[in-house]
Amino acid sequence: MTRLAIAKAARLHGKDLAVQDVYVVGDTPLDVQAARAANATAVAVASGHYTAQALKALSPDHVLGSLLEPFPGL
């Protein structure tokens, strides 16, 4: 599903999107896995059942303690 969303975004923008252009933001290990499978930048947010430390163990590109923190790259 993540790859389909990225493909649709690319069509809307009229160009392929580079890894650094696509952020998958989520609060579970499955979200990090989805980002990796889609070759996107993984941003894990410890806003749900998983702690920042648990999400960090999955090696996402970025880990946020909450969505109140500044977004990486902006």
LOTORLO-870188 format. One line per 10 residues: number of its first residue (from 1); their letters; for each residue x, y, z of N, C-alpha, C, O. Coordinates in steps of 0.05 Angstrom, whole numbers, plus 5000, padded with zeros to 4 digits. Layout:
BEGIN
NUM> A> X Y Z X Y Z X Y Z X Y Z ~ ...
//
This chain:
BEGIN
1> MTRLAIAKAA> 5016 4976 5000 5000 5000 5000 5017 5025 5000 5011 5045 4987 ~ 5039 5024 5015 5057 5047 5016 5069 5053 4988 5070 5076 4980 ~ 5077 5032 4974 5088 5037 4947 5067 5048 4928 5074 5065 4911 ~ 5043 5039 4931 5021 5050 4914 5017 5080 4920 5013 5096 4902 ~ 5018 5087 4945 5014 5115 4953 5037 5132 4942 5033 5155 4932 ~ 5061 5122 4943 5084 5136 4932 5082 5139 4901 5088 5160 4890 ~ 5073 5118 4888 5069 5119 4859 5048 5140 4852 5051 5155 4832 ~ 5027 5141 4867 5006 5161 4862 5016 5189 4866 5011 5207 4851 ~ 5032 5193 4888 5044 5220 4893 5062 5227 4870 5063 5251 4861 ~ 5077 5208 4860 5095 5214 4837 5080 5222 4812 5087 5241 4798
11> RLHGKDLAVQ> 5057 5209 4807 5040 5216 4784 5029 5245 4788 5029 5260 4769 ~ 5021 5251 4812 5010 5278 4818 5031 5299 4814 5025 5322 4806 ~ 5056 5293 4821 5078 5312 4818 5090 5312 4790 5106 5330 4783 ~ 5083 5291 4775 5094 5290 4747 5123 5282 4746 5136 5287 4725 ~ 5133 5269 4766 5161 5260 4766 5165 5238 4787 5149 5236 4806 ~ 5186 5222 4783 5193 5202 4804 5202 5217 4829 5213 5239 4827 ~ 5197 5205 4852 5205 5217 4877 5229 5202 4888 5230 5177 4889 ~ 5249 5217 4896 5273 5206 4908 5268 5198 4937 5249 5208 4950 ~ 5284 5180 4948 5282 5171 4976 5280 5195 4995 5263 5194 5013 ~ 5296 5214 4991 5296 5237 5009 5271 5254 5006 5266 5272 5022
21> DVYVVGDTPL> 5255 5249 4985 5230 5264 4981 5206 5251 4994 5185 5263 4996 ~ 5209 5226 5002 5187 5210 5012 5192 5202 5041 5211 5189 5048 ~ 5174 5211 5059 5175 5204 5087 5151 5187 5094 5128 5195 5089 ~ 5156 5165 5107 5135 5148 5118 5136 5152 5148 5156 5145 5161 ~ 5115 5164 5159 5114 5170 5188 5095 5151 5201 5072 5148 5193 ~ 5104 5138 5222 5087 5120 5237 5096 5114 5265 5118 5123 5272 ~ 5080 5100 5280 5087 5095 5308 5089 5065 5315 5088 5058 5338 ~ 5092 5048 5294 5095 5020 5300 5118 5008 5283 5127 5020 5264 ~ 5128 4985 5291 5148 4971 5275 5139 4966 5247 5156 4967 5228 ~ 5114 4961 5242 5104 4956 5215 5107 4980 5198 5111 4978 5174
31> DVQAARAANA> 5104 5004 5210 5108 5029 5194 5136 5032 5185 5142 5040 5162 ~ 5155 5025 5202 5184 5026 5195 5189 5006 5173 5203 5011 5154 ~ 5178 4982 5176 5182 4961 5155 5170 4970 5129 5182 4965 5107 ~ 5147 4983 5129 5134 4992 5105 5151 5013 5091 5154 5013 5067 ~ 5163 5031 5107 5181 5051 5095 5205 5038 5082 5212 5045 5059 ~ 5217 5019 5095 5240 5005 5084 5232 4990 5058 5247 4992 5038 ~ 5210 4976 5058 5201 4961 5035 5195 4979 5011 5199 4971 4988 ~ 5187 5004 5017 5181 5023 4995 5205 5041 4989 5203 5059 4972 ~ 5228 5036 5001 5252 5051 4997 5248 5081 5003 5256 5099 4988 ~ 5234 5086 5025 5228 5113 5034 5243 5119 5060 5253 5101 5073
41> TAVAVASGHY> 5243 5144 5068 5254 5153 5093 5235 5146 5115 5212 5154 5115 ~ 5245 5131 5135 5228 5122 5157 5230 5141 5181 5252 5146 5191 ~ 5207 5151 5189 5206 5169 5213 5187 5155 5233 5163 5153 5229 ~ 5199 5145 5255 5184 5132 5276 5177 5152 5298 5194 5167 5306 ~ 5152 5151 5307 5143 5170 5327 5133 5154 5351 5115 5137 5348 ~ 5144 5159 5374 5136 5145 5399 5111 5157 5410 5111 5167 5433 ~ 5089 5156 5395 5064 5168 5404 5043 5147 5410 5021 5153 5419 ~ 5051 5122 5406 5032 5100 5411 5042 5081 5433 5050 5090 5454 ~ 5041 5056 5427 5048 5035 5446 5078 5030 5448 5087 5017 5466 ~ 5093 5040 5429 5122 5035 5428 5138 5059 5437 5132 5081 5430
51> TAQALKALSP> 5158 5053 5454 5176 5075 5464 5195 5083 5442 5199 5069 5422 ~ 5207 5106 5446 5227 5116 5427 5250 5096 5425 5261 5091 5404 ~ 5258 5085 5448 5280 5065 5449 5273 5040 5433 5289 5030 5418 ~ 5248 5030 5436 5240 5006 5421 5240 5012 5391 5248 4995 5375 ~ 5230 5036 5383 5230 5043 5355 5258 5047 5344 5264 5040 5321 ~ 5275 5059 5360 5303 5064 5352 5317 5038 5346 5335 5037 5328 ~ 5310 5016 5360 5322 4990 5355 5317 4979 5327 5331 4962 5318 ~ 5296 4990 5314 5289 4982 5287 5306 4997 5266 5303 4991 5242 ~ 5322 5016 5274 5339 5032 5257 5324 5048 5236 5331 5048 5212 ~ 5303 5063 5244 5291 5081 5225 5311 5104 5219 5331 5107 5233
61> DHVLGSLLEP> 5305 5120 5200 5322 5143 5194 5321 5164 5215 5340 5177 5221 ~ 5297 5167 5227 5292 5187 5248 5273 5176 5269 5256 5160 5262 ~ 5277 5184 5294 5258 5177 5315 5250 5202 5330 5267 5218 5337 ~ 5224 5206 5333 5214 5229 5347 5200 5219 5372 5187 5198 5372 ~ 5202 5234 5394 5188 5227 5418 5158 5233 5416 5142 5220 5429 ~ 5151 5252 5400 5123 5259 5395 5122 5277 5370 5143 5285 5359 ~ 5098 5282 5360 5095 5299 5337 5098 5328 5343 5096 5345 5326 ~ 5103 5334 5369 5108 5362 5376 5137 5369 5371 5144 5393 5370 ~ 5154 5349 5366 5183 5354 5360 5185 5364 5331 5168 5357 5314 ~ 5206 5380 5325 5210 5388 5298 5213 5365 5279 5226 5345 5286
71> FPGL> 5201 5367 5256 5203 5345 5236 5231 5346 5223 5241 5367 5216 ~ 5243 5322 5220 5270 5321 5208 5271 5331 5180 5253 5325 5164 ~ 5291 5347 5174 5295 5356 5147 5279 5381 5139 5282 5391 5117 ~ 5264 5392 5158 5248 5416 5151 5259 5439 5167 5249 5461 5164
//
